[in-house]
């Protein structure tokens, strides 16, 4: 029995004593030490593993047991004479002599860190110096209290003192009063600005909290946030802050003030204790906040703890369109691992890097920024407190900054003070525009300059030292002087600079050469982003005149001789046929689109068709043939080939240009140039040139015209004797947007629900099938891709052995051939949705079908709430385009089963026939999910919160009653309601 009792006293995982046995043994040792007068020579140590619960979640309990066994072995090895026990989970207790104890603790903690620090685990220890009168249980309680007090502090171990006792009292107060503090507003939300470095603009704010207690005064976040986390209460605070932030944003918008995105902090407990994604979604929907206006911050230590739930929710947030920040980056042990395993948009550098702002810190920050850019991440630095730190961060390309240099956190009432401090406030539509700069690595030795062209003037946003040196070498004293020249309408560079901007395309750099006061300068332009009339450019400049003659190379030599002479300059490699524009002409955009298809390889025939008058194309193909250029240049005077061709100029007009091909010494490339020759153009004007008429061109391709007529002239379908579809042609499938014939084969028109009135179509087909009479050019109405179309249909009987076994039908949408016959007042804006008048007329047709033919239909009222917000944050033009994008989306959802229209504003109506109400409910849910899943409209971030109500005509007394109910619906939701 004694052996069995002793076995029960031991922990099965570690072999150490359980809590009860340990306390019993400890009381005996305390009594013995008191008798010997050596009690104060002993210390009780209680330890705890931080983040152990999350380690178990990630790796499983068996791996967690391995951690506990390893720790117990290190403790036993460090002090073989100590009394050791395991209380519960990751709590250990050790009774040991004080002499040499701290070294032993450090040794154990170092071994633990080496083994498990990379997984986010930390070993903390609380120490109690034994004193007379304190029994085992009390000593353990005080040591544990000390261990808990330093859980979120930098200390690894600490002795119990009165300050710890005070801390414990504060913990109790915070835990007991957090609900009251939230309810009565003691916890206040403040906002601290974030600044984008490239334009010095206010680009966001972070929501931070402070607890102003009526009894204890100000309680700092570092004193109550860890307590709430340790006690699983932090979710209450986080959801309260989220709701307050959304309320404040809604109020700010309602007052018509400019709005910037707000970021809020989430705790790891949020991800484990609730469905935090659903909570956030519900909050933004309740207050009408767009997802892209809310950022979510999680700490690095939080994601280091890891869990499948957390990782999945981070993906869900990002998929929905929220901007995700990793807070306190660099404060943990596994930053690189976290970046590999999680998808964030922004990393926030821990402010510890800026506290000691020395050369070493600068090197670390440079490396972090460079690494983040390589991973496609933006970087925000916290703790910026002076101009020197801001200038450094701006120079290395840190995207955003935050700190007291700009403003301390301020309450909503003083948020206006933050706005007035900044000359520029980054509007919502420019977030992506300026954010595109984040893709650039500023840590380069090449000259780099970032310029904003606002449609009228160029503005330099950033120029690194090499770029400034280039302009200084051209005798410009400052960047401002450069742009005074370019923005002066009297300048020779004014028009050319603007013309060149018009030639730029995203992802397609363009190199140009300029003669600046007698010195040749090479400029490579790259279009980073465009927004309305704005263009964001990155420019790399080089002073060609600075180089020694022997270092200039073939290109610079020719550029300096010929740049001012020719309209266009191109390099062609005769061996690889690689084609590179140096000074492209007015047709550059058209050329780029065509040459992209050919991977920028020279195609003489394609060039001739695109840019040379038809009658000159044959001669041009011979002139520009790369296979013979080298041989012809060898025979030509001076080795240069020249010929006149009528070439496409501005607005598609053809003008006479001199085309020249010149060799580049020692290179496989040639320089191809063109030049307008006005005197020759004038002389040629009197000559009778032959022009080919369109009819002559068509005669060359009769088979192509015939093929096009057959494939696109009408929609064909075959039906059996029961009026079921047997087959349809490709044109029919294209018209209806049908991807698979299985969607229609074997079904009738009634099964497809795509006629407003089935009777005329059904009667026609019965006549064809029963009497063998063909139907010719019969008018009717059909739903095509969510829109009602007038169609003209013909149907012929199909005979087999003298009997009608089916029919062949064809139809043409009337608006395709006679658009003027359609009622434009009932049509929408060309997006596939009807106007209010048109959808009301359709509703009357559906109601007539129900009242007289028993064709059941449902009406879905769809309301959105994004237009006013979009108008306020993006402007009226973009908001209008967004509405059209919503129209198209609803039309796509409707396909051929329903017709949709916009009643007014963001109130839409969808009508559909049905045989089972479950089909209507499924469609309503599909439509809701499609709208709710929207992340952007017409290229701009936006969030839709659809409210959908379902009405059934069979429950309504009349169409007037039905429409009245739809218009008067106050807070619609997905429902099946009885009307009348």
JOUR-V764211 format. One record per backbone hydrogen bond with DSSP energy under -0.5 kcal/mol. NH is the residue of the N-H (numbers start at 1). CO is the residue of the C=O. E is the energy in kcal/mol with one decimal. If there is no record, write none. Layout:
nh: <NH/NH>
co: <CO/CO>
e: <E/E>
//
This chain:
nh: <5/6/7/8/9/10/11/15/17/18/22/23/24/25/26/27/28/29/30/31/32/33/34/35/36/37/38/39/41/42/43/44/45/45/46/47/48/50/50/52/55/56/57/58/59/60/64/65/66/67/68/69/70/71/72/73/74/75/76/77/78/79/82/83/84/85/86/87/91/92/92/93/94/95/96/96/98/101/104/105/106/107/108/109/110/111/112/113/114/115/116/117/119/120/121/122/124/124/125/126/127/128/130/130/134/135/139/140/141/142/143/144/145/146/147/148/149/150/151/153/158/160/164/165/166/167/168/169/170/171/172/173/174/175/176/177/178/181/182/183/184/185/186/187/188/188/190/190/191/192/194/195/196/197/197/200/201/202/203/203/204/205/206/207/208/208/210/211/212/212/213/213/217/219/220/223/224/225/228/229/230/231/232/233/234/236/237/238/239/240/241/242/243/244/245/246/247/248/249/250/251/252/253/254/255/256/257/261/262/263/264/266/270/271/272/272/273/274/276/279/280/281/282/283/284/285/286/287/288/288/289/293/294/295/296/297/298/300/303/304/305/306/311/312/313/314/315/316/317/318/319/320/321/321/322/323/325/326/327/327/329/329/331/338/339/340/341/342/344/345/346/347/348/349/349/350/353/354/355/356/357/357/358/362/363/364/365/366/367/368/369/370/371/372/373/374/375/375/376/377/378/380/381/382/382/384/385/390/391/392/393/394/395/396/397/398/400/401/402/403/405/406/407/410/412/414/415/417/418/418/419/420/421/421/422/422/426/427/428/429/430/431/434/435/436/436/437/438/439/440/442/444/449/450/451/452/453/453/454/454/459/461/461/462/464/468/469/470/471/472/473/474/474/475/476/477/482/483/484/485/486/487/488/489/491/494/497/498/499/500/501/502/503/503/504/504/505/507/508/510/511/512/514/516/516/517/519/521/522/523/523/524/525/525/526/527/528/528/529/531/534/535/536/537/537/538/539/540/541/542/544/544/545/546/547/551/552/552/556/557/558/559/560/561/562/563/565/566/567/568/569/570/571/572/573/574/574/577/579/580/582/583/588/591/592/593/594/595/596/597/598/599/600/601/602/607/608/609/610/611/612/613/616/617/617/620/621/622/623/624/625/628/629/630/632/633/634/635/635/636/639/640/641/643/645/647/647/648/649/652/653/655/657/658/659/659/660/661/662/664/665/667/670/671/672/672/673/673/674/675/677/681/682/683/684/685/686/687/689/696/697/698/699/700/700/701/702/705/706/707/708/709/710/711/712/713/715/716/717/718/719/720/721/723/725/726/727/729/733/734/735/736/737/738/739/743/744/745/746/747/752/753/754/756/761/762/763/764/765/766/767/768/769/770/771/772/772/773/774/775/778/780/782/783/784/784/786/787/789/791/792/793/793/794/795/796/798/799/800/803/805/805/806/807/808/809/810/811/812/814/815/816/817/817/818/821/822/824/826/827/828/834/835/839/840/841/842/843/844/845/846/847/848/849/850/851/852/853/854/855/856/858/859/860/861/861/862/862/863/863/864/870/871/872/873/874/875/875/879/880/881/882/883/884/885/886/887/888/889/890/891/892/893/894/895/897/898/899/900/901/902/903/903/904/907/908/908/909/910/911/912/913/914/919/920/921/922/923/924/925/926/927/928/929/930/931/932/933/934/937/940/942/947/948/949/950/951/952/953/955/956/962/963/964/965/966/967/968/969/969/975/977/977/979>
co: <1/2/3/4/5/7/16/11/84/9/18/19/20/21/22/23/24/25/26/27/28/29/30/31/32/33/33/33/38/39/96/128/43/94/126/92/124/48/122/49/51/52/53/54/55/56/60/61/62/63/64/65/66/67/68/69/70/71/72/73/74/75/79/95/82/93/17/91/88/47/90/85/45/83/43/94/41/98/100/101/102/103/104/105/106/107/108/109/110/111/112/113/116/117/116/50/48/122/156/46/158/44/42/128/131/133/135/136/137/138/139/140/141/142/143/144/145/146/148/150/125/127/161/161/162/163/164/165/166/167/168/169/170/171/172/173/174/177/178/179/180/182/181/181/186/210/188/208/410/206/204/401/201/195/399/196/196/424/194/201/194/261/192/263/190/206/188/219/186/210/211/217/213/211/218/220/220/221/224/225/226/227/229/228/228/233/233/234/235/236/237/238/239/240/241/242/243/244/245/246/247/248/249/250/251/253/252/203/293/205/295/297/267/267/268/269/269/270/274/275/276/277/278/279/280/281/282/283/284/285/284/290/291/262/323/264/325/327/299/300/301/302/307/308/309/310/311/312/313/314/315/316/317/318/317/294/296/346/298/325/326/348/328/334/335/336/337/338/342/324/324/378/326/347/380/329/350/351/351/352/354/355/356/358/359/360/361/362/363/364/365/366/367/368/369/370/371/372/373/372/345/347/400/349/380/402/383/386/387/388/389/390/391/392/394/393/379/195/381/193/384/403/403/191/189/411/412/414/414/415/415/416/417/418/418/419/202/425/873/873/427/428/430/431/432/433/434/435/436/437/440/442/539/462/537/459/451/535/452/457/452/450/459/450/448/464/465/466/467/468/469/470/471/472/471/475/478/479/480/481/482/483/485/487/488/491/493/494/495/496/497/498/499/500/500/501/508/527/505/525/581/523/521/514/519/515/516/514/542/512/521/540/510/523/538/505/526/536/536/534/531/453/529/451/535/526/449/524/539/522/520/542/520/543/544/548/548/549/552/553/554/555/556/557/558/559/562/562/674/674/583/672/580/670/578/572/668/573/600/571/569/569/585/587/588/589/590/591/592/593/594/596/595/598/577/603/604/605/606/607/608/646/613/613/614/616/617/618/619/620/622/625/625/626/628/629/630/631/632/632/636/637/661/659/657/645/655/611/653/649/650/647/645/675/643/657/673/641/671/669/663/664/572/662/570/670/660/671/568/658/656/677/678/679/680/681/683/684/687/693/693/694/695/696/697/698/699/701/702/703/704/705/706/707/708/709/811/714/809/727/807/724/805/720/747/718/718/716/729/730/731/732/733/733/737/740/741/741/725/744/748/749/749/781/757/758/759/760/761/762/763/764/765/766/767/767/768/767/772/795/793/791/789/754/782/787/895/784/782/780/812/778/791/810/775/808/806/797/803/800/798/803/798/719/796/717/794/715/792/790/790/813/813/814/814/818/819/822/823/823/833/900/826/835/836/837/838/839/840/841/842/843/844/845/846/847/848/849/850/849/854/912/951/910/859/949/860/908/861/947/906/866/867/868/869/870/870/871/875/876/877/878/879/880/881/882/883/884/885/886/887/888/889/890/891/894/894/911/786/909/834/901/907/907/904/862/906/901/860/899/858/897/856/916/916/917/918/919/920/921/922/923/924/925/926/927/928/929/931/940/937/935/863/946/861/975/859/977/857/952/953/958/959/960/961/962/963/964/965/966/973/950/975/977>
e: <-2.4/-2.2/-2.1/-1.8/-1.1/-1.2/-4.1/-2.1/-1.1/-3.4/-2.7/-2.6/-2.0/-2.6/-2.9/-2.4/-1.5/-2.0/-2.8/-2.2/-2.0/-2.9/-2.5/-2.0/-1.8/-1.1/-2.3/-0.7/-2.0/-1.9/-2.8/-2.5/-0.5/-3.2/-2.7/-2.5/-2.2/-0.7/-2.9/-1.2/-1.6/-2.1/-1.8/-2.1/-3.0/-2.1/-1.7/-2.6/-1.7/-1.5/-1.9/-2.5/-2.2/-2.4/-2.3/-1.9/-2.2/-2.3/-2.2/-2.5/-2.1/-1.7/-1.6/-2.1/-0.6/-2.3/-2.5/-2.2/-2.3/-1.6/-0.5/-2.7/-2.8/-2.7/-2.2/-0.6/-3.1/-2.3/-1.6/-2.5/-2.4/-2.1/-2.3/-2.8/-2.5/-2.1/-2.3/-2.5/-2.6/-1.6/-2.8/-2.3/-1.1/-2.0/-1.6/-1.0/-2.6/-0.6/-1.7/-3.1/-2.9/-2.4/-1.9/-0.6/-1.5/-0.6/-2.4/-2.5/-2.0/-2.4/-2.3/-2.5/-2.1/-1.8/-2.2/-2.5/-1.7/-1.2/-1.2/-1.6/-1.4/-2.7/-0.6/-1.5/-2.3/-2.5/-2.5/-1.8/-2.0/-2.4/-2.2/-2.2/-2.8/-2.5/-2.3/-1.5/-1.2/-2.7/-2.1/-2.5/-2.8/-0.7/-1.9/-1.4/-0.7/-3.0/-0.6/-3.7/-3.2/-2.1/-3.4/-2.6/-2.6/-0.5/-2.3/-1.0/-0.9/-2.3/-2.3/-0.5/-1.1/-2.1/-2.6/-3.0/-2.8/-0.6/-1.7/-1.6/-2.9/-0.8/-0.9/-3.2/-1.8/-3.3/-0.6/-2.0/-1.2/-2.8/-2.3/-2.2/-2.8/-1.7/-1.6/-3.3/-1.2/-0.9/-0.9/-2.7/-2.6/-1.7/-2.7/-2.5/-2.2/-2.5/-2.9/-2.2/-2.3/-2.8/-2.6/-2.3/-2.5/-2.7/-2.5/-2.4/-1.6/-1.9/-2.1/-0.5/-2.5/-2.3/-2.5/-3.0/-0.7/-0.8/-1.0/-0.5/-2.8/-1.3/-1.6/-2.0/-2.4/-2.6/-2.5/-1.8/-2.5/-2.0/-2.3/-1.8/-0.9/-0.5/-2.5/-1.6/-2.0/-2.9/-2.7/-3.0/-2.2/-1.9/-1.7/-2.0/-1.3/-0.9/-2.5/-2.4/-2.5/-2.3/-1.7/-2.1/-2.7/-2.1/-2.6/-1.9/-0.8/-0.7/-2.0/-1.0/-2.9/-2.6/-3.4/-0.8/-0.6/-2.7/-1.8/-2.2/-2.1/-1.6/-2.0/-2.1/-0.7/-2.1/-2.2/-2.4/-3.2/-0.7/-2.6/-2.4/-2.0/-1.1/-0.9/-0.9/-0.5/-0.7/-2.3/-2.2/-2.1/-2.2/-2.6/-2.8/-2.3/-2.4/-2.7/-2.6/-2.6/-2.4/-2.4/-1.9/-1.1/-0.6/-1.5/-2.8/-2.5/-2.7/-2.0/-1.5/-0.5/-2.2/-0.6/-1.7/-2.8/-2.2/-2.4/-2.5/-2.1/-1.6/-0.9/-2.5/-2.4/-2.1/-1.9/-0.5/-2.5/-1.5/-1.8/-2.3/-0.6/-1.5/-1.7/-1.3/-0.8/-0.6/-1.6/-2.1/-0.9/-0.7/-0.5/-1.1/-2.6/-0.6/-0.5/-0.7/-1.4/-1.2/-2.5/-1.7/-1.1/-0.7/-1.5/-1.8/-1.5/-2.3/-0.8/-2.1/-1.9/-2.7/-2.7/-2.9/-0.6/-3.1/-0.6/-2.1/-2.0/-3.0/-0.6/-1.5/-2.3/-2.3/-2.3/-1.6/-1.7/-2.3/-1.9/-0.6/-0.8/-1.8/-2.1/-0.5/-1.2/-1.9/-1.5/-1.4/-1.9/-1.8/-1.1/-0.7/-2.4/-1.1/-2.3/-1.3/-2.5/-2.4/-1.6/-1.5/-0.6/-0.9/-0.6/-1.2/-0.7/-0.9/-1.8/-2.8/-0.6/-3.2/-2.9/-0.8/-3.2/-0.9/-1.6/-3.0/-2.8/-3.2/-0.5/-2.5/-3.6/-0.6/-1.6/-0.6/-0.7/-2.9/-1.2/-1.8/-2.7/-2.3/-2.8/-3.2/-0.6/-2.4/-3.1/-2.0/-0.5/-2.0/-1.6/-1.0/-1.2/-1.1/-0.8/-1.4/-0.7/-0.8/-0.8/-1.6/-2.1/-2.9/-2.3/-1.1/-2.8/-2.7/-1.2/-1.6/-2.2/-1.5/-1.6/-2.3/-2.9/-2.2/-2.4/-0.7/-2.1/-2.7/-2.3/-2.7/-2.7/-2.1/-1.3/-2.7/-3.1/-2.0/-1.7/-3.1/-2.2/-0.9/-0.7/-1.4/-3.1/-0.8/-3.2/-2.3/-2.3/-2.2/-2.0/-2.5/-1.9/-2.7/-1.5/-0.7/-1.2/-2.3/-2.3/-1.5/-2.3/-2.9/-0.7/-1.4/-0.9/-0.5/-2.4/-2.8/-1.6/-0.8/-0.5/-1.3/-1.8/-1.4/-2.3/-1.9/-2.4/-0.9/-3.2/-2.5/-4.1/-1.3/-1.8/-2.9/-2.4/-3.1/-3.0/-0.6/-2.7/-2.6/-2.6/-1.2/-0.6/-1.8/-2.3/-2.9/-3.1/-0.6/-2.7/-0.5/-1.4/-1.2/-1.5/-2.2/-2.1/-1.9/-2.5/-1.1/-0.8/-1.4/-0.9/-0.7/-1.3/-2.5/-1.7/-0.5/-1.2/-2.1/-0.5/-1.6/-2.4/-2.6/-2.2/-2.1/-2.1/-2.0/-1.4/-1.3/-2.0/-0.6/-2.4/-2.9/-2.5/-2.4/-0.7/-1.7/-2.5/-3.4/-1.3/-2.2/-1.9/-2.5/-2.6/-2.1/-1.2/-2.2/-0.5/-2.2/-1.9/-2.7/-3.0/-2.0/-1.4/-1.3/-0.9/-0.6/-0.5/-2.6/-3.1/-2.1/-2.0/-2.3/-2.1/-2.1/-2.7/-2.9/-2.0/-0.5/-1.1/-1.1/-0.5/-2.5/-3.2/-1.9/-2.5/-3.6/-0.6/-3.1/-4.0/-1.2/-3.0/-2.8/-2.3/-2.9/-0.5/-2.9/-2.6/-2.9/-2.8/-0.5/-2.7/-1.5/-2.8/-0.6/-1.0/-2.0/-2.8/-3.2/-2.7/-1.7/-1.8/-2.9/-0.6/-1.9/-0.7/-1.0/-3.4/-2.2/-1.1/-1.2/-1.4/-0.8/-0.5/-2.3/-1.8/-2.8/-1.9/-1.9/-2.1/-2.3/-1.9/-1.9/-2.5/-2.7/-2.3/-1.9/-1.8/-2.9/-2.6/-1.4/-1.0/-2.0/-1.0/-3.0/-3.0/-3.1/-0.6/-2.7/-0.6/-2.8/-0.5/-2.3/-1.6/-2.9/-3.1/-2.2/-2.3/-3.2/-1.0/-0.8/-2.3/-2.3/-1.8/-2.1/-1.9/-1.8/-1.9/-2.3/-2.4/-2.3/-2.1/-2.7/-2.4/-2.3/-2.0/-2.1/-1.8/-2.2/-0.8/-2.4/-2.2/-2.3/-2.6/-0.6/-2.2/-1.2/-3.1/-3.4/-0.6/-2.9/-2.2/-3.1/-2.1/-0.6/-1.7/-1.4/-0.9/-2.4/-2.4/-2.1/-2.8/-2.2/-2.4/-2.8/-2.3/-2.8/-2.4/-2.3/-3.0/-1.9/-1.4/-2.9/-1.8/-2.2/-2.4/-0.5/-2.3/-1.0/-2.9/-0.6/-2.3/-1.9/-1.6/-2.5/-2.8/-2.4/-2.3/-2.0/-2.5/-2.2/-0.9/-0.5/-0.5/-1.4/-0.6/-0.6>
//
